[in-house]
Amino acid sequence: MQMDSLLSMCVLTWTLGTTATVATDVDWDDVVMARPNSSVTLPCVFRRLGKNDVLNWMVTPLGGAERAALLTANHKSEFLHKKRRGLGLANQKYQTTGDLSLRLVAMETDVGRYWCLVEQGGKQVKKSVVLLALVDVAVAPVSPVPEDSTVRLTAQVTPSYSISMATWLSPTGSALRSETPLPQGGQITKLPRFNRSHQGTYTYTARPHGNSLRSSFQFDVTVTADMSEVAVFPNPTFGPVQALACRSRASVPLWCPPVLGDYLLLYWQQADSPSMQLVYEHDRWRQSSTNHTRLRLRLLSPAPLATEGNFSFLLAPEQREGGVFRCEVFLDDLVFIQATQLSVVHVFAKRGPSELVLWCLYSEWSQVKHVMWTRQTQTQTQTQTQTQTQTLRWEATSPGRVRTSVPLPLSRDTACNYTCTIQLQNGHSAAAVYAATLPPRGETATLPPRGDGTAVHAATLPPRGDGTAVHAATLAPRGDGTAVHAATLPPRESPSGSTDSLLPSLSALLLLVPVTTMVAGVFLWRRAQSINRRRMEHSSHYGESENIYENPEDLRQPPQGAVYMVSSAARYHGAGRWRHPVSLETKDDTQA
């Protein structure tokens, strides 16, 4: 009862054969399933044979229409019409027990319907039809299997219409995901990256179709792991390197090889990093995934029971999360590899004493052909609004870092969108936009963020009812996240019209002096730092859309396909023994 319930709850409901064929072919009274070359008993029970009773066992082979006699017996003896090993009545005392079961060693050619017929005086008094089906279960590679191998458990049932539902069970009794890609309805399940923890007895459980004395049949295979040997992938297949670009936090697809594999591994070599790291792994058969990093990475996989398709990822990278992504898809003892080189462009602004400095950062700069800063301005006419794009002068401070500046304070002409665009060698491009806006109405100025990401806002509040104005300054947040507010209030008049004591005003003035001194000190210190940084900058090359480097030989310029050279040196070392990737090698001896 427990096995029937488990089969009913199995994920895979496998109905074999067409509905019309199954409906018309259910003409048997019992189903017996056995492995090829195994001894099997076909049941037939009657009363004890009398003097006039004759027993005949006949067979209709699979696909045939004629019956062939196998055995004839009466109350005294039995006679074989066809001599073969293991053929005969199962019970030697059949005359008195009424057990007329037939025993034989089942071969592949023995599949079919077996007829148990009893005649008495030329009249048929007993008929029982038994369908004999053979189940061939196999394990590949042969146990014990090398560590990290993909174990394949297959089951082929002949005839396929003899079962209505089947599944593979793990050593713990849980149902495994199965597919039916084999000819004639064969069923397969896989155990990727097999190791010691996966060892045990796996059971193929099948429920017969139609009438049967047994509700299910079980066939066991034992699989062990050879931990002294590691799986070999000698001939990896490499796809062309994909070059992509996107702005930071924008979604970009990462494609894997066009193969519906058993499992995949995704590696990432961060920009300017010498090594690769495993960031994601997915097992299609166990339906398990693991993200080993904080990357905003999502797997886009085919449907769980799909028989075709391929894997891909959707990545929303931060500014520092560009680089080379290497997707490896494993199918049986084959591996397919696809690499994507991703450049991420990111813009931000820093406030200077008299200018707004706009920075553009991008990764994988070796594949960038052009970079430019532009701004978009709008002019209003009587009929429409026209947008004009102007290319700006910019300065390269180091590989992957360019900047331009906007004078302060902002005006209606300079308050607009500033765009940094990169174009790759293959023509793909990506852009990031910084919006410089005028301060809200009523504010005297809105200064851009400082180097620490904070802003300073100065505002003049409207006059009070007494005709005086309150001047307030809100300084940048302090280290504890709070803000420092200082205000100077005008002197009040006494009811008699005379001025109050000057002590409150002097107190307020004394409170404002140290605050003002602190602001002035910070301003002078940041101005000195800005001057020093400008003196230390080495690059003074300016341009608009050409490559920004005067000496490209000194920069990292990997040759075509360099991201794949690791296969011969590190990962598939020697005769193809499995190795984890360590670095991306190039033929250049220069370093970035």
Buried (B, 14 or more C-beta within 10 A) or exposed (E): EEBEEBBEEBEBEBEBBEEEEBEEBEEBBBBBBBEBEEEBBBBBEBEEBEEEBBBBBBBBBBEEEEBEBBBBBBBEEBEBEEEEEEBBBBBEEBBEBBBBBBBBBBBEEBBBBBBBBBBBEEEEEBEBBBBBBBBBBEBBBEBBBBBBBBBBBBBBBBBBBBBBBBBBBBEEEEBBBBBBEEEEBBBBBBBBBBEEEBBEEBBBBBBBBBBBEEEBBEBEBEBEBBEEBBBBBEEBEBBEBBBBBBBBBBEBEBBBBBBBBBBBBBBBBBBBEEEBEBBBBBBBBBEEBEBEEEBBBBBBBBEEEEEEEBBBBEBBBEBBBBBBBBBBBBBBBBBBBBBBBBBBBBBBBBBBEEBBBBBBBBBBBBBBBBBBBBBEBEEEEEEEEEEEEEEBEBBBBBBBBBBBBBEBBBEEEBBBBBBBBBBBEBEBBBBBBBEBEBBEEEEEEBBBBBEEEEBBBBBEEEEEEEEEEEBBBBBBEEEEEEEEEBEBEEEEEEEEEEEEEEEEBEEBEEEBEEBEEEBEEBEEEBEEEBEEEEEEEEBEEEBEBEBBBEEEEEBBBBEEEBBBBBBEEBBBEEEBBBBEBEBBBBEBEEEB
